[in-house]
Amino acid sequence: MTDTKSARRPRRDPNGRLATLGDLLGAALAGLVIGVVLLLIFEAILSLTRVSEFGDTSGWLALVLPVWLFVEEFRAEAYGASRVVVAMLAAGFGVAGGMTVAGLAAAEFPSLVSGLAGAAAGTVVYCVVWFYGLRWLSHRAG
């Protein structure tokens, strides 16, 4: 048998931030999928106990774990104005992108599905703006 050395995933830089965009997206989307599964279980329980109809719960609730990841990424970044500016821009663009997708999906789908679509879009937009914006701004500020 051969011994293989596996790198720890997701990779982190010396500051504790996720090292690549793929690692950040992977961790955020994995958290989103876990949130979706938990939300579907919760929705099924509510539907089986006749508390509400299936699909009435907001899909935005699946964002709990990705938001937790974003808070931890914010905390891992060095102190300074650049992290605050990039976090505000990423949150703004993420909410705008997510609300746009959710609004487009709301005409055809229940609030569960439209909220999940918006949550997924907002997560991806936030990850891209945070990762590249932070590196660009910190490189630019020196």
N, C-alpha and C positions, 0 to 999 in steps of 0.2 A: 504494500500500500504506500501511496505517496502522501506526504503531508503537504497540505496546501495552506498557505497563510491567507486568511480572509481579512479584508479591511472592514473596520467597523462601519456600519451604515446606520444612519446617514453620517456622512463625513462632516467634521466641524473644523473650523480654523482655530488658531490659538486663543482667540477671544471668546470662543464658545458659540459663534454664529454658524449656521449651516453654510458649508463651503461652496456649494454650487447651486445654480438655479434648479437643476434636476432634483437635488436633495430637498430643497425648500418646497418645490411643487409636489414631490412625492410624499413628503411628510404631511403637508397641508391637505392634499387630496385623500391620503389614507385616513386622516382625522375626519374629513368630510364623509367618507364612506362609512366609517364607524358611527358617526352621528346619524347618517341616513338609516342604517340598520336599526339603531336604537329608537329612532323616531318612528320607523315602520312598526316595530314591536309595540311601542306605546300606542300608536294609532290603531293597531289591531286589537289591543286590550280594550281601548275605549269603544271601538266598534262592537266587539263581542259583548260587552256589558251594556250596550245600548245607551251609552252616555252621549255619543255623537256619531255622526255619519263618517264613514271612512273617507279621508281626503279633506276634512275640515280643518285640521291642524296646520299651522303655518310651517312650510318647509324651511323657513329661515332658522328654525331651532337647531338645525343640523350644523350650524356654524360655531357651536360652542368650542369644540376642540381646535378648529383652525384659528379662532380668535385667541385661544390660550397659547397656541404656538406663536402667533404674531406678537403677543405680549412678551413672551420669553425671548424672541428675537430682538425686540426693542430693548429689553433689559440687558441682553448680551452685548449690544453695541456700545462703544465708548461714549462717554458723556459728551454732549455738545449740541449745538443748534441743528446740525445737519440731520441727526436722527429724528428730531422732532418735525422738521420741515418735510422730510421724506415720508415719515409716518402719516402726517396729515394729508400729503398729496396722494399717497397710496390708498388711504382710507377714502378720500374723496372720489378718486377714480374708481376704486373698487365698488363703492356704494352706487355710483352713477352707472357703472356697467351692469352691476347686479340688478338694480332697479329697472334698467332698460330691458334686460332679458326677461325678468319676472313680469313686467308690464306687457311685453309682447306675448308671453306664454299664458297670461291670465285670461285672455279672451277664449282660449280653447281648452284649458286644463283647470282642474281644481286648485285651490290655494296650496295644497301640499306639493304638487308637481311644479307649479310656477315658482313657489318659494325655493324649492330644491334647485331648479334651473338658475334662478338668480343667485343663490348661495354659491353654486359652482362657478358661475361667471365672475362673481365678485372675488372669490378666493384666487382664481387664476390671475385676474387683473392686479390684485393687491400684491401677490407674490412677484410678478414681473416688475411692477413699479418699485416695490421695496428693494428687490435685489439689485437691479441695474441703477436705480436712482441713488441708492446709498453709495454704491461704488463710484459712480460718476461724480457725485457731489463731494465725497471725501477725497477723491483724487484731485478734483478741481480746487478744493479749499486748501489742499496740501496738508 
